[in-house]
């Protein structure tokens, strides 16, 4: 049956489980896709945030070394 027939069959009430078992078998559900996208986004944001924090720490540390902070003055030891 063509796409129109598949669409018409999907509108018939009460056959959701049958459609899920046959027509949509092996496909990623909308819920699974949304959860995967959410996990990927969370990971991407976390990596970016950690990199930004690390760079900020490096900038502060270099500035501290340059001006000779009294606690970390490695040049005068």
C-alpha positions as a printed Julia matrix, in Angstrom:
77×3 Matrix{Float64}:
  0.0    0.0    0.0
  1.24   3.5   -0.7
  1.89   6.39   1.59
 -1.72   7.53   1.44
 -2.88   4.11   2.53
 -0.37   4.1    5.4
 -1.62   7.5    6.49
 -5.26   6.43   6.32
 -4.47   3.26   8.28
 -2.7    5.32  10.95
 -5.86   7.35  11.54
 -7.91   4.26  12.35
 -8.48   4.19  16.12
 -7.23   1.35  18.25
 -4.34   0.04  16.15
 -1.49   1.97  17.73
  0.25  -1.1   19.11
 -0.06  -2.91  15.79
  1.4    0.05  13.89
  4.21   0.37  16.4
  5.05  -3.3   16.02
  4.93  -3.37  12.22
  5.14  -0.06  10.41
  7.4    1.79  12.88
  9.57  -1.16  13.95
 13.27  -0.29  14.08
 12.69   3.47  13.97
 13.66   5.89  16.71
 10.59   7.22  18.46
 10.01  10.93  18.93
 10.5   10.5   22.68
 13.79   8.65  22.23
 14.99  11.26  19.72
 14.13  14.14  22.07
 15.95  12.43  24.94
 19.02  11.8   22.75
 19.07  15.41  21.57
 18.77  16.61  25.17
 21.7   14.42  26.27
 23.85  15.58  23.35
 23.06  19.22  24.08
 23.85  18.79  27.78
 27.18  17.17  26.95
 28.06  19.85  24.41
 27.27  22.66  26.85
 29.2   20.97  29.66
 32.32  20.56  27.54
 32.16  24.18  26.37
 31.64  25.43  29.93
 34.6   23.43  31.26
 36.85  24.71  28.47
 35.83  28.31  29.14
 36.48  27.92  32.86
 39.89  26.36  32.19
 40.87  29.2   29.86
 39.77  31.79  32.41
 41.85  30.08  35.09
 44.89  30.07  32.77
 44.48  33.81  32.05
 44.26  34.62  35.76
 47.23  32.4   36.55
 49.4   34.0   33.85
 48.45  37.48  35.03
 49.28  36.49  38.61
 52.68  35.17  37.52
 53.36  38.29  35.49
 52.67  40.74  38.31
 54.39  38.62  40.97
 51.59  37.76  43.35
 52.94  37.47  46.89
 51.62  33.9   47.31
 52.8   32.5   43.99
 55.88  34.52  43.13
 58.02  31.86  41.51
 60.52  34.35  40.13
 61.94  35.36  43.54
 62.33  31.95  45.16
